[in-house]
């Protein structure tokens, strides 16, 4: 089995040369996150992996392979310093360890603002861009009350629900996960909000400095939003929306999903109503979220970090797993969503074998949507081999999920 960074984290770079090598490797052509970790495992250091990469690419059928030039990443680092941003690496103290629940945790993150906010307990709030006035009111109320209870609000700085949640929690800090570069303020209408957030919160991105977001970047951002939060609250979401992709990512990572119901005739409520039908906890106010948090903490093996509920004892600053069993008793309002466990690390495969599997997956899909389990049966492959690659193809924008979770080629 391939070593996952949650159990075998790579040693973070400690010199300028090592930092350049990490960034060059990750920014090189066709080196995704899983390939990045595989190359580090195989070769020990990013510098050694870069030396081996042209030969590996040739064996995978990619002739004349060119590694990301050193000048490109040096320019990115200079741009980050000029913007007041900082690059943190997996394995360093500032890196948010909850992201290790992802199947593909970002090896590096750009930060702008107050990095210490990432050490506080977080709740993610997402929803529709074309939100209703009632949806915006709900997002503001939930975010404000969660912030008052000691929780940091995480969202994506999009228009609509995201912006409302950020605005309502500015005074106590917040986390905005960017789809493009951490300095690429999108949409432009939220530029002032993005700048205001830096006073008490932080902007986060795994993308290169200055990169303008594209459609295929948003699913990657959404998995980070889901990973940072101890729970995810969805306020207005259509049946086909990025918010539902975020909810799916949250479930894959073992996070709790909560949703605000809406009128069945309102298309903006269809996704939330589907989540509640499938077992997500119904949210009428922040009280419902706060009431669920002790049970979430118990199931996640830790005490509440900030004791947001009146009369609740504060969590000691450092608790071991042995103490987890003494956490507060589970609340009666336990979310019964059937959670999918985090995807196990895939078996060790060469770049050529991975490319072949991608070809087989895409070749099986056509204009008519197909159920994921049917696709896996048709491929005659083990589910734990196919599922991570489906997710990567989805994140790369090469396939898409439709209503009911059916898969189809991206249009």
LINDAVEN-V60220 format. One record per pair of residues at least 6 apart in sequence whose C-alpha atoms are under 6 Angstrom apart, sorted by the first residue. I is the first residue (numbers start at 0). J is the second residue. D is the distance in Angstrom with one decimal. If there is no record, write none. Layout:
BEGIN
i=(I I)
j=(J J)
d=(D D)
END
This chain:
BEGIN
i=(0 0 1 1 3 5 11 12 20 20 21 23 27 27 38 39 42 53 59 59 84 84 85 85 86 86 87 87 88 88 89 98 98 100 102 108 108 109 109 110 110 111 111 112 112 112 113 113 120 121 121 121 121 121 122 122 122 122 122 123 123 123 123 123 124 124 124 124 125 125 125 126 126 126 126 126 126 127 127 127 128 128 129 130 135 138 139 139 139 141 141 142 142 142 143 143 146 148 149 149 151 152 153 153 153 154 154 155 155 155 156 156 172 172 173 174 174 174 175 176 176 176 177 178 178 178 178 179 179 179 179 180 180 180 180 180 181 181 182 183 183 184 215 215 218 219 221 222 225 230 230 230 231 232 232 233 234 235 235 236 236 236 236 237 237 237 237 237 238 238 250 250 251 251 251 252 253 256 257 257 258 258 258 259 259 260 260 261 278 278 279 279 280 291 294 294 296 296 297 300 301 302 302 303 304 306 345 364 368 368 368 369 369 370 392 393 397 398 398 398 399 399 399 400)
j=(346 347 346 347 344 99 90 18 45 46 45 67 66 67 48 45 48 64 350 351 110 111 109 110 108 109 107 108 106 107 106 104 226 252 342 204 205 203 204 202 203 201 202 197 200 201 200 201 150 150 151 152 228 229 152 153 228 229 230 152 153 154 228 231 154 231 232 233 154 161 233 160 233 234 235 236 242 160 235 236 158 159 159 159 160 164 163 164 167 284 285 164 167 168 167 168 168 307 305 307 173 173 173 174 175 161 175 161 175 176 162 175 199 200 200 200 201 202 202 202 203 204 204 212 216 217 220 206 210 211 212 206 207 208 209 210 203 204 209 209 211 190 395 396 394 394 245 248 249 254 255 256 256 257 258 258 259 267 268 267 268 270 271 266 267 268 269 270 269 270 338 339 339 340 341 341 340 279 279 280 271 281 282 281 282 271 272 268 335 336 334 336 334 332 329 330 302 303 326 323 323 314 326 314 314 313 384 407 405 406 407 405 406 405 398 399 409 407 408 409 406 407 409 406)
d=(4.7 5.8 5.5 5.1 5.9 5.1 5.5 5.4 5.4 5.5 5.4 5.4 5.3 4.6 5.7 5.9 5.5 5.6 5.9 4.3 5.4 4.7 5.6 5.2 5.6 4.5 5.6 5.4 5.9 4.5 5.2 5.7 5.3 5.7 5.8 5.6 4.7 5.7 5.2 5.7 4.8 5.6 5.2 4.6 5.9 4.3 5.4 5.2 5.5 5.3 4.5 5.8 4.7 5.9 5.2 6.0 4.4 5.6 5.3 5.7 4.4 5.7 4.9 4.7 5.6 5.9 4.8 5.9 6.0 5.6 5.2 5.1 5.5 4.8 5.1 5.4 5.6 5.8 5.4 5.2 5.1 4.2 5.8 5.3 5.8 5.4 5.4 5.2 5.2 6.0 4.6 5.3 6.0 5.9 5.1 5.3 5.7 4.2 5.7 5.7 5.3 5.1 6.0 4.7 6.0 5.6 5.3 5.9 5.2 4.9 5.4 5.7 4.4 4.1 4.6 5.8 5.1 5.8 4.8 5.9 4.8 5.9 5.2 5.4 5.5 5.3 5.2 5.7 5.2 5.0 4.1 5.1 5.3 4.6 5.0 4.7 5.9 5.2 5.9 5.5 5.9 5.5 5.8 5.0 5.5 5.9 5.1 5.5 4.8 5.5 4.6 5.9 4.9 4.7 5.5 4.7 5.3 5.3 5.0 5.0 5.6 4.8 5.8 5.7 4.6 6.0 5.2 4.7 5.2 4.2 5.2 5.8 4.9 5.6 5.0 4.9 5.9 5.6 5.1 4.7 5.4 5.4 5.6 5.9 4.8 5.8 5.5 4.8 5.2 4.3 5.8 5.3 5.1 5.8 4.1 5.2 5.5 5.7 5.6 5.0 5.1 5.7 5.4 5.8 5.2 4.9 5.6 5.8 5.5 5.2 4.7 5.2 5.1 4.7 5.9 5.6 5.2 5.7 4.3 4.3 5.8 5.6 5.3 4.7)
END
